[in-house]
Amino acid sequence: PELDKDGKVALKPSDMLTYAIKTEEYVTNRKLKCGDTAFAAGMMFDIMVAVSVESFEEPKGFKDYVGEIYKHGLKTAMVAVELSKTQKSFNFAKYAFAACLIHDLGKLAMDLLYPATATLSYIKFREDLGKKPVSRDARMYLEAKNFGLTHEYYSSIMTFRFELFRSFEKAVLCHHEPYLLKKDSKDLYQLANVIALSSNIASNFRTPKDTNDPVYDAWFTPELKDFKVDRKTLLDVMTKLGREAF
């Protein structure tokens, strides 16, 4: 930060903490009891923007991609907040919003590490998948095949390095494969399932007509076969969130 003519730091928090403040205001306006962790999760997006500017010369289109990942994370987080209320003995309720908001941060890391100018370009990879949409399992396979690691790995590394969120790092790592945590930790397994289902819903966000609506098939992907959530419960959740602004 530079100094102004009076020798004071010429920097407004809002200039550097756009996503942190936006997230805090979002949860405060909705009277959610997670303002501190939500602020910190939003700040991780601000850190990614700052890193892109300082270390990667802010690649073209990166800020737009940050906004895209943030919007998906916010939808996922709001679904998770409501879904977690329906879960018995859910010990990660305090962190559900934050975990879901940052679960796809790894995609931003890969966008920076494998830019458009690289032989292996994550941007091109995303564009190619956009032309020929594939299943989530296929995407994970192709990510690993092309880049060695999938975006969940990068998300989990950043989660682990952010000490406030270290306790749920494994749930972020396994948010596409929650069953891997079934024997490890009941609480982390439950959170990973909540992230997985909430993310699926955020990607196909709409209120079902009834419990027979085909959208449920897009939400309950194979990795969630052991996660028991009543369809009527989800219908109630989505009815409540149907008019939510993101």
Salt bridges, closest charged atoms under 4 A:
GLU58 OE2 - LYS63 NZ 3.74
GLU82 OE2 - LYS85 NZ 3.34
GLU82 OE1 - LYS240 NZ 3.09
ASP104 OD2 - HIS72 NE2 3.76
ASP104 OD2 - HIS103 NE2 3.38
ASP104 OD2 - LYS107 NZ 3.58
ASP104 OD1 - HIS151 NE2 3.20
ASP104 OD1 - HIS175 NE2 3.60
ASP111 OD1 - ARG126 NH2 3.09
ASP128 OD2 - LYS124 NZ 3.01
GLU143 OE2 - ARG139 NE 3.46
GLU143 OE1 - HIS151 ND1 3.06
GLU152 OE1 - HIS151 ND1 3.22
ASP184 OD2 - LYS170 NZ 3.40
ASP213 OD1 - ARG206 NH2 2.71
ASP217 OD1 - ARG231 NH2 3.99
GLU223 OE2 - ARG136 NH1 3.87
ASP226 OD2 - LYS182 NZ 3.49
ASP236 OD1 - LYS232 NZ 2.89
GLU244 OE2 - ARG30 NE 2.31
